Amino acid sequence: MIKIIGFDADDTLWHNENIFERAHEGYRLLLARHHPAIEVDRVLFTTEMRNLPLYGYGIKGFTLSCVEAAIELTQGQVSAQEIREIIATGREMLAHPVELLAGVADVLPALARDYRLLLITKGDLHHQERKVAASGLAAHFQAVEILSEKDGPAYERVLRRHGVALDEFVMVGNSLKSDILPVLELGGAGVHIPYHITWQHENVEAMPADQPRFRRIESLAELPAVLPSL
């Protein structure tokens, strides 16, 4: 029987990737006189992946990668004004208000009455802490874990630290790669709630077959009904 629910934050409880998508649109326009959008996207993503081990996840690392990619795409001709625009976009992203997904404000308090809730997210520590505080949801979680990466060893450490048994645990999130597959591989349960935009780095080709402790739902409102079957 499920007793502990782990929740991802970005694009599971509140919107996040749509903010990045708008930033990408502006970035393509900024560099449109140098390259078509497909080339801008390719170079930026390659730069992000190269920098990920150094910068980690989040808007600050994204902004630095945008500057670096712009230098490469313009062969060093990017102007100071264009760099200012990139930095201004990063600031706007960091200051963007937290917008909860539909149903979160109602479903989460109800679940907190019957289950132990953990928030398990990844990204920039300072920014994630600000978003958790601004969301108004912190009081519903017994613990908040902000990780640099979400993989099997990281989940094992978190669950061990909080005395969580895998047969009593389910992870809920929008990313198969970060939220679901590592937990299933450890022996826990996973509930996937897809978001309408998925970052390329989080894509997986397909869900492995024969996963009895896996469910896919369309919104958080469906979660209470599927928990007893896990």
Buried (B, 14 or more C-beta within 10 A) or exposed (E): EBBBBBBBBBBBBBBBBBBBEBBBEBBBEBBEEBBEBEEBBBBBBEBBEEBBEEBBBBBBBBBBBBBBBBBEBBEEEBEEEBBEBBBEBBEBBBEBEBEBBEEBBEBBEEBBEEBBBBBBBBBBEEBBBBBBEEBEBEEBBEBBBBBEEBBEEBBBEBBEEBEBEBEBBBBBBBBBBBBBBBBBEBEBBBBBBBBEEBBEEBEEEEBEEEEEBBBBBEEBBBBEEBBEEB
